[in-house]
Amino acid sequence: MLRGTDTRIDNWDDLRYLLAVHKTGSMSAAARLLTTNPATVSRRLARLSETLGYELFHKTPEGWVASEAIGPLLQSVGSFEGEIDSYLNAAESRDGALSGSVSIGMPGSLANGVLSPFIPDLVQAHPGIRLSLHAQTYRETLGENDLIISPLRPQQGRLVVRPIGKVHANVYCFPDSPRNGPWVGLLRHHDGHEPMITALNAFDGKPPSVRLETLHDTANAIRVTRLPGVTLRIEAALTPDMEIYDSSVPDTETSLYLCYHETRRKDPLLQAVIEWITDAFDKSDTL
């Protein structure tokens, strides 16, 4: 809980800085999000910390993590932000035209292979909507996004979570790719996820010679190096002579979840984008 009932926040704008650092995990990223500089972010947080009487964040190797004491405050501020966004978007759409920005975090392969072909449909239906697509694979929080599509189902937070589709992964190669030698995989912290487990088994536990962040990146590396590697079926389908490394190994099937804050349920702007995403996944035949 926060300090006593006599605690007053005289500058409510400081809460924007609190939420931005919580979303991004970085002072510099929060500064970019707020169109300011890291020194201003740090100064605002120091003032808020003094007012509340608590340390707001702890520095970890993964970035700035909120202290347990401000958890309830962050939930309230996040909910308020969502309510405001929904209200403003509803007010602006009363003339029937939707206008505004929507940020989506999702695996790069899906942005490229599923959504991109249908962007003209969204532009034609809602020319005032502006999209920002961020390549993020294993993500359980919204961060600075309005919504995410993730193979991980979030277990915490006030999020609406629903299945959106499934993707298939396997180890792919070219006819002239070397066998039982170097291969392309994901970064080490992804080794516990199914695609990498399957790939490591295919190579008898030998780690990859090249590691990258996303399965979109691994697909590009496979094409350039001609080495075998793990990637998605949707990526392999873009290269006609890319084939499964071992046809006896079945695909890894992974469910995808579309997630957004529950305060945005009635946000017409976000719901229009969700409807478009759903339609794109329903029409895609390469997942």
N, C-alpha and C positions, 0 to 999 in steps of 0.2 A: 504494500500500500504506500501511497505518497504520504508526505509529512503531515502535519496537523491541518485542521480546517482553516487556520489563518493564512495558509499558503495562497499567494495571489500571483497570477501570471499577468503582468501588466502589458506585455507585448505578445499578443497571440500569434503574431507572424513567426515568432521563434519556433512554433510547433511545426511549421512547414519544413524548417531545417532539420528538426528531429526526425520527421517522417522520411525525408529525403535520404538521410544517412542510413536509416533503418532499411529502406528499400534497396539502396545501392551497395551498402557495406563499405563505402569509401567516401572520404571527405572530398576528394577531387571529382568523383563521379556525381556526388550530390551537388557540388558546385556547378557542374555542367548542366544538371537537370534543372537547377534554379537560375541558371544564367548569371552566376556570380563567380566568386573566387574562393578557394579553400580557406583563406584567412578569415573571410566573413563567416563562413560556415562554422569554423572553430570558435570564433568569438560569440556567435549566437548560441551555440551549444553550451559554452562556458557560462553565459549569463543564465540560461535556463537551468543548468545544473545547480548553480548557486541559489536560484529561486526555490527549486524543489528540494534541495538538500541531499541529492543523490548523484552518484556517478551515473551518467546516462549510458555509456558504452564501454565495452572492454575490447582492447586490441587483441586480435588473434591472427594466426597465419592466414586465415580465410578472409580477414577484414574486420571491420568494427561490428561487434555483436551487442545488441541491446541488453542492459542489465535486467535481471528479473523484476526489480522494483518498478520499472516503468512499463511492464507488459500491459497492464490494464489501460494506462494512458495511451499507449500506441494503438491498442484496439479501438479506443474511443476516437482518436484522431483519424485513424484510417477509415472508420465507418463514416465519420463526418465528411471526409473528403469524397467518399463514394456517393453519399447523399447529395452533396453539392454538385458533383459532376452530373448525376442523374437529373437533378432539378434543372440545371442550366441547359443540358441537352434537350430535355423535354420542352423547355420554354422556347428554344431556338427552332424546334421542329414543328411548331404549331401551324406554320404555313405550309406544311407538307414536305419541306425540303430539309434533309439532314445535313449538318455541317459540323466538322470537328475532326480531331486527331484520335486515332486508336493505335495503341502500341501492342504488338503481339510477340510473345516469346515462344519459340518453337524450334524443333530440329531443322537445320538448314535444308536437308533433303526434302522435307515436306513443304517448306516454303517454295523451293524451286520446282518440285515435281507435282505438287497437288494444288497449291494456291495460285501460283504465278499464271498458269494457263487461264484462270478464271477471273483475273484482275479486271480485264475489260468489262466483264459482266457487272462487277461492283461499280466501276467508274460510270458506266452507262446508267445504272439504276440510281446511284447516289454520287453525283459528281463532286459534292462538297466534302466527302469523307477523304481523309488523308491517312494512309497506313504507314506504320513503321514496323518492319519485321526484324526481330533480333534472333540470331542463331544461338539457341540454348537447347541442350539435349536433356540431361537429367536434372530437372528443376521441380522443387516442391513448393515454392513460394512465388508470388507474383513479382516481387522486386519492383522495378519501375514500370512494369507492364500493366496494361488494362486487363489482359487475359493471357493465359499460357496454354500450350498444348504440350503435354509431357507424358512419357512412358511411366512416370512415377505418380501414384495416386496420393495427393496430399492428405495427411491425417490430422492436421491441425489448422487452425485459423478459420475465420468465417467465410469460407469459400463455397460457391456452388461448383460441384464437381460432377461431370457426366461423361460417359464413354463417347468417343467421337469416331473411333475406328481402330484398326489393327494394322501393324506393319510386319513385314517378314524380312529377316536377315539371314545371311549365310556367308560362307567363305567363297569368294569369287576369284577368278583368274582369267588368263588368256590361254589359247592353245599352246603358245610358246613360253608360258611362264615357268620358272624353275620350280621343281618339286622338292619338298622336304628341306627347304633352305630358308632364306630371309623372307619375311612377310610383313604386311602392314596391318596395324591394329590401333586401338584407342589408347588414350593416356592411362597410366597405371590405376588411377582411382576409379576407372570404369571396369576393372577386371572382374568385379563381382556381379556384373550384369550379364544377362543371358547371352547376348551376341558375342561378348568376349570369352565367356566360359566355353561356348561352342567352338570358337576359333582356337583357343588354347588347347582344347582336346584334340582338334584336328591336327595340330602341330606337336602333339605329345608333350604339351606343357612348356615348350620352348617359347620364350617371350618374343614379341615382334621386334624386328630391327628398326622399324619406323613407327612412332606413335603420334597420333593426332587427336584433336579435341572432339571432332564430330564424325559421323558416318558419311556425311557429305564430303568432308576433307579426305577421309580414307579412300573414297571412290575416285577422287581426283588423283590421289597418289598412286592408286592401282593403275590408272590409265597412263600416267606419266612414266612410272618405273617398270611397268609390266610384271611387277611382283604380285603374288596372290595376297589377298587380304579380306578382312571382314567389312561388309557394307550391306546396304539395303537392296532388296529386290527392285525398288523403284529407281535406284541409282543404276543398277546393272542393266535395267531395261533401256537406258539411254545409250548404251554402247552395244551394238548388235553382236559382236564377237566375244563379249564377256560371258563366261560360263561358270557354273558351279564347280568348285574345286574337287569335291567328292560327292557324286550324285547319290550315294547311299546315305548321306547325312541330311536329315530333314531340316527345313527352315526353322529358325527360331521365330515364334509368333509372339508379338508384344502388343498389348492393349495400349491405346492412347486416351488421355483424358483432357477434356477442355475444362478450364477452371477460371473463375472470375469471382470478385467479391460479391457477397450476397446483397449488398446495398445497390448493386447495379442491375438487379433483376428487371426493373422498369425503365432502364435507361434506353431510349429508342435508338440512340446512336450505336451503343455497344450491341444491342440485340439485333440490329440490322447486319452488323458485321458477323455475329455468331450465326445468323441464318445463312449468310453467304458462305461461311466456312463449312457449315454442315452440308450445304448443297454441293460444294466442291468435293468433299470427302465421299459423298454418296455417288458422285459421277466418276470418280477416279477408278480406273481399272488396273492400276499397276502396283497397288500397295501390297 
